[in-house]
Amino acid sequence: MLINCPRCGFSQPKDQYCAQCGVDMQSYKPKTPPLYQRLIGNAGVQIGALIVAALVIGNSIIKKQEPKNWTSSSSPSASDSRSSLADESQGTGANASADASEDTQEFSSSSQAQQLNNLQNQEIRLRRFEALNPNTGAAASGANGANGTTNGAANSATGTSVTGSVDNSAATPEETTTPTGLRVFQVTYAEVTHEVLTRWIANSSALGFYQSLPQYSAGILTNFQSKKAELKQSLNSFDLRLAAGSASSNVSGTMTDDGAQLIGLITSIEFRSSENNTVSGSLSVTKNMGQTNENYPAEFHLPKGASFFIIGALRPTDFADEKSTLYMPPFQIFKSPEFTSGKTEFVIIVEPQ
């Protein structure tokens, strides 16, 4: 009968002593391995470590991924421009902090806690763009009745011009026409120099309200009325009147010859609530460029007197083949040498009234 030595594992006929290592096999008791060796050799611990590692790696990958409705393409010139703005704003941070300290007094601690909420992706309910085509008759008439600001189109060889606003809420006719309880959002399209934007970004960053993303950036201005004189030019300004829980869109662009597609810009605002002197909602800017679309979503929580701004929704390289047909606001910015050379930026400002 063969037995194995408990110490060296040598196989031999049954005997008291091992023929290889000489240990007394009957009285030999192996030493208990250290705790770390027992843990490492435990199958359950190994499986648990693999699960934890997989969770950590998966969470890291998810955090690095952009939301699916955010554009995945990137313009090097736009990214470099925003990077330079951020660098310049750090240099002016000390000057902006003095202004920010005065503005901070206007905000309560509770309203400061409600910041940009990480610019979460928000889908805005949009009516089909075909409803804006004058050839659709009743649909276009319905859009006019809903908001009263959809302007007609001039047919030409290059398509149909479309500008105006569309109410996307599910309100009844009585709710739509009743001014009581409506909140007015004034939206301004503007061309702004890098010097001015540097001050805005520094001011917003000092309050903790500035967010920079690969495709665009956004922040909060505490007193935009006093800063309107700083705009290089105001490209367009319009009002969207919304009840809480409703949404509305402004469309600017041109329809294709067959009337099936809009080429242009859609700015949509959803008004969620107004509590404790804080207006909450979301902004979605959609840029339709024929073969590709890009969406820039953001949430805002604006204390009383504050405005929201977003940078980068239009870039000099956009609409390369359609610029000659986009003669309506805000596309006149493409005629600005400063914008096409990257010295200024297209900015959208939202002001709750």
N, C-alpha and C positions, 0 to 999 in steps of 0.2 A: 504494500500500500504506500503510495507516494503522498507526501505532504509538502506544503510550501512554507518556507521560513517567513515568519511574520515581520522580520526585519529587512532582509535582503531579497526575499521572494524566491530563493533557490529551491528547486524541487529535488526531493530526496526521499528514500525510504524512511518510514516512521522511526524517529530517534529523539532523544532528549536534547541533543545539541545539533546545531547546524554545521554541516560539513564545510561550508564555505566561509561563514563569518564567525562561527563558534559560539553564537549566542544560545542561551538556554531557552529553547523554544517554548517550553511549558510554563516558565515563569515570566517570560518577556512580555512587557506591556508597553506599547508605543506611546511616545509623548503626545499629549494633546496639542494640536497645531495652534498657533496664535489666532486671535479672533479675526484679524484681517484676512488671514489665509482661509479661514472657514467661510467668511463672507464672500470672498472672491470665488471660492469653489462652489458656493451655493447656487443652484440653478435658478431659484426664484429671484435671488438678488440680481443675477445677470440679466434675466428677462426684464425686471423692473428698471434696471439702468438703461437698457435699450429703449424701453417705452419713454422714459423721461427724456433721453437724448432726441428721440424722434419728435416729441412734442415741442421741445425747445427749438429745434431746427425748423419745424413746420411753422411755428409762431413767428420766427424771424423772417421766413420767406413771405408769409402773409402780410406782415407789417411793411415789407419793402414793396409789395405789389401795389399799383395804383388801382383805385376803383374802376370797375369795368366800363363805366360811362365816361371816364376821363380819357382824353385823347392820348394815344401812345406815341404819336410822332412828336418830334421836337425840332424847333428851329434854333440852330446854333447862334444866330445873331440875336434872337430874342433872349436866349438863356444868358449869353454874355452880357447883354444889356441889363437884365435884372441883377446879375451878379455884381456888375459895376455900381448899380444903384445901391445895392445892399452894402458894398464896401464904403461908398461915399457917405451913406447914412451913419455908419459907425463913427466917421470922423466928425460929424455934426451932432452926435448924440449928446454931448455936454451942453450945447446951446439949446437943443430941443428939450432937454430935461427941465430947464427953467420954465419954458412955456407949458410943458406937460404938468408940472406941479400945480400951476394955476388952474389948468383944466381939470385936474383930478378932484379939486374941491367941489366940482359940479356933480360928481357921481357919488352915490352911496356905495357902501361896501357890498351890498347885495347885487347891485347892478354891475359892479366890476367883475363879480364872479361869473356873470353871464357873458362870456367872450365869444370868439368866433366858432367855438365848438368844433374845432379841427376841420372846418370846411368840408363837412360830410356831404357826400353825393346825394342830391335831392332831385328826383324826377318831377318836373312840372308838367301838369296835364295840358297838352297843346291840342288845339283843333287842327285838323288836317290843313296843310297849306293851300290845298286846292280851294278851300272855302274863301280864300282871299282873291281868287281869280275872278275878275269881273264877268267872265263868260259863264260862271256857274249860277248866275241869276239869283235864285232864292237864297242860296247859301251866303252869297256876298251881302244880300240885303239883310240877312239875319245877323251878320257880323256888324253891319252898320247900326242896327237897332240895339245891339247889346252894349256898345260902347260909344257910339256916335262919333267915332274919330277915324274910321277907315276911309281913306281918300282914294278916289278913282284912279284909273290907270290910263296911260297913253300908249296905245298899241303902235309898235314900230317893227322894223325888220329884225331888231335884236331882242324882241320879247316885250313883256308887259311890266311896266313899273308898278311896284307895290310898296306903299307906305301906310302905316296906320297901326291901330291897336285892336286887339281881339280879347274879349272877356271870356276866360276859360272856366269860370265858376259855374256851379250848378244852381245858381240862385233863380228864383221865380221872377217873372217880369216885374212884380210889385217890388221885390227886394232890389232888383237891378236899378230901378228908376227912383227909389227912395234915397235921398242923400243922408238921412239920419244913420249914424253909426259907420259911415264910410271913412276910410283913411286914405288920404291922398299921398301918393309916393311920386315925388318929382325926380325924374331920371335925366341926367345930363351926359351927353357924349362930348368929350373934350380932348384937345391936344395939349399936352403938358410937357414942359421941358424937364430934363433930368435934374437940373438944379432945384426946381420946385418939388419934384417927386422925392428927392433926397430929404428935404425938410419934412414932407408928409410922412415918409416912412420912418424917419427918426422919431417924430412926434408920436406916431402910432405904436412904434416899438417900445417907447418909454412907458406907455400905458399897458403894454402887454397885449395889444390888439392887432399885431401885424403877423401875417402868415405868408411864407414864400414857398411856392410849389414849382416843379419843373416847367410847367406850361404857363403859369400865370401867378400873380400874387394879389393879395387883398389885405385891406386894413380898415381902420375906422378913423374918421376925422371928427374932432370934437366941436369944431365950429367952421363948417364949410362956407357959410355966408361971408365970413371975413376973408376967405381965401379965394373967392371967385375972381378977384382982380388978378390973381397969379396965373390964371389960365392963359396959355398962348392964344387959343381960340376955342370958343364954344361951337361945336359942330351941330348940335341939335339938343333940344330940351322938350320934354313932354311929361304929362301927368297920367298916372294910372290910379283910378279910384277903386278901392277894394274894401269889401266887408271881410270881417274875420273869417278865416276858413276858405277864402276864395283866391283865385289866381287870375292874372291878366298878362297879356303878351303884347309887345310892340314889334311890328315887322317892318323891315326896311330892306328892299332889294328889288329884283326883277324876276319875272317868270320866264321860263323857257318858251320857245315858239309854240310848242304843243300844249303849254299851260299845265304841264304835269309836274313841274319841279320849280321850287324857289331857289334862286341864287342870292344869298344875302345874309342878313343878321337878324336873329330873333332874341329879344330880351324879355324874359319872363320873371314875374315877381309873384310869390305866394305870400299872402299876409296871414299869419297864424294867430297872433294874439297881441294884446297891448295891456300889460299888467305891471304895476309898480313903476310907472313911467318908463317902461322898457318895451320897445316894439320888436317883436320876434317874427322872423320869416325866412324866406330863402330866395336866392337869385340864381337864375340859370341863363347863361348866354350861349346860344347855339349858332354856330357859323356853318352855313351850307355852301360848299364850294363845288357843287356838281358831283364829282366822283367821290369826294370825301366830306365828312362832317366832323366838326369838333365841338365839344361841349365843355363849358366852364361853370361848374356848379359851386355854390357856397351858401352857407347859412349865416344869418346875422342876428344879433341881439343888441339893439341900439338904445342906449340911454337917451334921455330927453336932450335934444339939441345936437345929437351926433348923426353923422352920415357915414355911409359905407362906400368904399371905392375898390375897384378891381382893375388891374393893369395887365395888358397883354392880349386882350380878346381879338384885336386886329394887329397884324404884323405887316411890314412893308412887302413881304414876299407873297402875301395872300392875294387871291383872285387875279392871278397873273394874266389870264386870258379874258377876264370879264370886266376889267377896270374901265374900259371905254363905255360900257353899258350901265355901270353903277354910278350915275350922276347925282343921285339923291343923297341926303345926309344919312349917315356920317361919312360916306365914302369920299367926300371931297378932301379928306385928309391925305389921300394918295397923291394929291397935287402939291402937297407940302414938301419942299426940298429937305427940310429938317427931319421930317418923319421918314422919308425914303432913305435918308442917309443915317438913320439910327440915332439922331440927336434928340428926338422927342418921342413920346409914347402916347398911345391911344388909351384913354382912361374912361371908365363908366362910373358915375357917382350917383348913388341912390340916397334921397333925402326924404324921410317921413315928415309930412307937414302937420 
